[in-house]
Structure formats: structure tokens, C-alpha cells
């Protein structure tokens, strides 16, 4: 194939440019949020620890959701029906 066959068409190139601009805006917003937290007295180490703990929490929550789903299938009920049995709120 010729090198020109690897060039994105106009629509794809425009979409990529929009995506790049959106990522730049998100990056700037995150930088501003970090600066705000630092100005409030949080340290980078503290923020990194908090993010790490949030990731761990999400992984544990995902595992719990998976187990609830498997239990629901075994019992022939919906996951939602299991929540009261385990004192869970639907927002959990």
C-alpha cells in the first residue's frame, strides 16, 4: 500500500483534532483541580494515596458486584432483590 493510503480522510482527521482538543481541555481542568487542592493544603503524596485507595475500593466493589451477580443467577433472582438481604442500598 502507498503511504497515502495510511493518511486519515478529512472527517477522521477532523474528529481526531476535536478529540485532541477535548483531551487538552480535560488535562487543563485536571491541572487546575490539582492546583486548587494543593492550595487548600493537600500534598501530592496525600492525593496519590487517596487515588490509590479509590482504585482499591473500586476493585473490591467490582468483585462484590460480580459475586452478587453470580449468586443472583444461582438463586434465579435479580441482583436488586439480594440487596436487602445483605443490608445494601441501591446506591452502594
C-alpha positions as CSV (number, residue, x, y, z in Angstrom):
1,X,0.0,0.0,0.0
2,X,1.1,3.5,-0.7
3,X,1.9,5.9,2.2
4,X,-1.1,8.0,1.2
5,X,-3.4,5.0,2.0
6,X,-2.4,5.4,5.7
7,X,-3.5,9.1,5.8
8,X,-6.8,9.7,7.6
9,X,-9.5,11.2,5.5
10,X,-10.8,14.7,6.2
11,X,-13.6,13.6,8.5
12,X,-11.4,11.2,10.6
13,X,-8.7,13.9,10.8
14,X,-11.2,16.5,12.0
15,X,-12.6,14.0,14.6
16,X,-9.1,13.3,15.8
17,X,-8.4,17.1,16.1
18,X,-11.6,17.5,18.1
19,X,-10.6,14.6,20.4
20,X,-7.2,16.1,20.9
21,X,-8.7,19.5,21.8
22,X,-11.1,17.8,24.3
23,X,-8.2,15.9,25.9
24,X,-6.3,19.2,26.2
25,X,-9.3,20.8,27.9
26,X,-9.6,17.9,30.3
27,X,-5.8,18.0,31.1
28,X,-6.1,21.7,31.8
29,X,-9.1,21.1,34.1
30,X,-7.3,18.4,36.0
31,X,-4.2,20.6,36.4
32,X,-6.5,23.4,37.8
33,X,-8.2,20.9,40.1
34,X,-4.8,19.7,41.4
35,X,-3.6,23.3,41.9
36,X,-6.8,24.0,43.9
37,X,-6.3,21.0,46.1
38,X,-2.6,21.9,46.6
39,X,-3.6,25.5,47.6
40,X,-6.0,24.0,50.1
41,X,-3.1,22.3,51.8
42,X,-3.2,18.8,50.4
43,X,0.1,17.3,49.5
44,X,0.8,15.4,46.2
45,X,1.6,12.3,48.3
46,X,-1.7,12.5,50.1
47,X,-3.6,12.9,46.8
48,X,-1.8,10.0,45.2
49,X,-2.6,7.8,48.3
50,X,-6.3,8.9,48.1
51,X,-6.4,8.0,44.4
52,X,-4.8,4.6,45.1
53,X,-7.3,3.9,47.8
54,X,-10.2,4.8,45.5
55,X,-8.8,2.4,42.9
56,X,-8.6,-0.4,45.5
57,X,-12.2,0.4,46.7
58,X,-13.5,0.2,43.1
59,X,-11.8,-3.1,42.5
60,X,-13.3,-4.6,45.7
61,X,-16.7,-3.2,44.9
62,X,-16.5,-4.7,41.4
63,X,-15.6,-8.1,42.9
64,X,-18.6,-7.8,45.3
65,X,-20.9,-6.9,42.4
66,X,-19.6,-9.9,40.4
67,X,-20.3,-12.2,43.4
68,X,-23.8,-10.8,43.9
69,X,-24.5,-11.3,40.2
70,X,-23.4,-14.9,40.3
71,X,-25.4,-15.5,43.5
72,X,-28.5,-13.9,41.8
73,X,-28.1,-16.3,38.8
74,X,-27.8,-19.3,41.1
75,X,-30.9,-18.3,43.1
76,X,-32.8,-17.2,40.0
77,X,-33.4,-13.7,41.2
78,X,-32.2,-10.2,40.3
79,X,-29.2,-8.6,41.9
80,X,-31.5,-5.9,43.2
81,X,-33.5,-8.5,45.1
82,X,-30.4,-9.5,47.0
83,X,-29.6,-6.0,48.3
84,X,-32.0,-6.0,51.3
85,X,-30.7,-9.5,52.4
86,X,-27.2,-8.0,52.7
87,X,-28.3,-4.6,54.1
88,X,-27.1,-2.9,50.9
89,X,-28.5,0.3,49.4
90,X,-29.2,0.5,45.7
91,X,-26.7,3.4,45.7
92,X,-24.0,1.1,47.0
